[in-house]
Amino acid sequence: MLHDRVLVQLDEESGERRSGGGIVIPATASVGKRLSWAKVVAVGPHVRQVELGDRVLFDPEDRAEVELQTTGYILLRERDLHAVAAQRVEGGSTGLYL
């Protein structure tokens, strides 16, 4: 990975989901602009806020897809991330940084 690039893999839960009333909403349904969660699998040397294994929130329209060894990944810049959910927080913190 070069510079401020972050390689992520989409969460499996990004497919179909359920509404509050229990209705199944397929992944192909359009719901306007919806952000997606993904797991960080690689980072460049200039990435400061994200580590391997973190979950990040990003806009799926601002992405570049790449396939490595038959597995699909998404390549992003660190500045395109909206939030980071991490386990490495001090006591009492939520673990979600906006």
C-alpha positions in Angstrom: 0.0 0.0 0.0 1.3 3.5 -0.8 0.9 6.8 0.9 -2.5 7.4 2.6 -4.3 4.4 1.0 -6.5 2.0 3.0 -7.6 -1.4 1.6 -10.9 -2.6 3.1 -13.2 -5.6 2.7 -16.9 -5.1 2.9 -18.7 -6.6 5.8 -21.0 -9.5 5.0 -23.9 -7.7 6.6 -23.7 -5.1 3.8 -26.1 -7.3 1.7 -29.7 -7.6 2.6 -31.0 -6.1 5.8 -34.2 -6.0 7.9 -36.3 -3.0 8.6 -37.5 -2.2 12.2 -40.8 -4.0 11.4 -38.9 -7.2 10.2 -39.3 -6.7 6.5 -36.3 -8.0 4.5 -34.8 -5.3 2.3 -32.6 -6.8 -0.6 -29.1 -5.4 -1.2 -30.3 -4.2 -4.7 -32.9 -1.9 -3.2 -31.9 1.8 -3.6 -32.3 3.8 -0.5 -30.6 7.0 -1.5 -27.1 7.8 -0.2 -26.2 5.2 2.4 -22.8 4.7 4.0 -21.2 1.3 4.3 -19.0 -0.4 6.9 -15.9 -2.4 6.0 -12.9 -4.1 7.7 -9.4 -2.7 7.2 -7.0 -5.3 5.8 -4.0 -3.1 4.8 -2.8 0.5 5.3 -0.2 2.7 3.6 2.7 4.2 5.6 1.2 7.6 5.9 -2.2 6.5 7.4 -2.5 7.9 10.9 -5.9 7.1 12.3 -6.6 3.6 11.1 -5.1 0.2 12.0 -5.5 -3.3 10.7 -8.7 -4.9 11.8 -10.6 -1.6 12.4 -14.1 -1.2 11.0 -14.5 2.0 9.0 -17.5 3.9 7.6 -17.2 5.2 4.0 -19.3 6.3 1.1 -19.6 3.4 -1.4 -19.8 5.8 -4.3 -16.3 7.1 -3.6 -14.4 3.9 -4.1 -12.1 1.9 -6.4 -12.7 -1.8 -6.5 -9.8 -4.3 -6.8 -9.7 -8.1 -6.9 -6.7 -9.9 -5.4 -6.6 -13.7 -5.5 -10.3 -13.9 -6.4 -11.3 -11.8 -3.3 -12.9 -8.4 -3.8 -11.5 -5.4 -1.9 -12.1 -1.6 -2.0 -9.2 0.9 -2.1 -9.8 4.3 -0.3 -7.9 7.3 0.8 -7.8 7.9 4.5 -9.5 11.2 4.1 -12.5 9.5 2.5 -13.3 7.7 5.7 -16.2 9.0 7.8 -15.7 7.1 11.0 -13.6 4.4 12.7 -14.9 1.8 15.1 -12.0 0.3 17.1 -11.4 -1.9 20.1 -8.3 0.1 21.2 -9.9 2.8 23.2 -9.2 4.2 26.7 -11.6 3.3 29.5 -15.0 4.9 29.2 -14.8 5.8 25.5 -17.3 4.5 22.9 -14.7 3.4 20.4 -16.4 5.4 17.6 -14.5 8.4 16.2 -16.3 10.9 14.0 
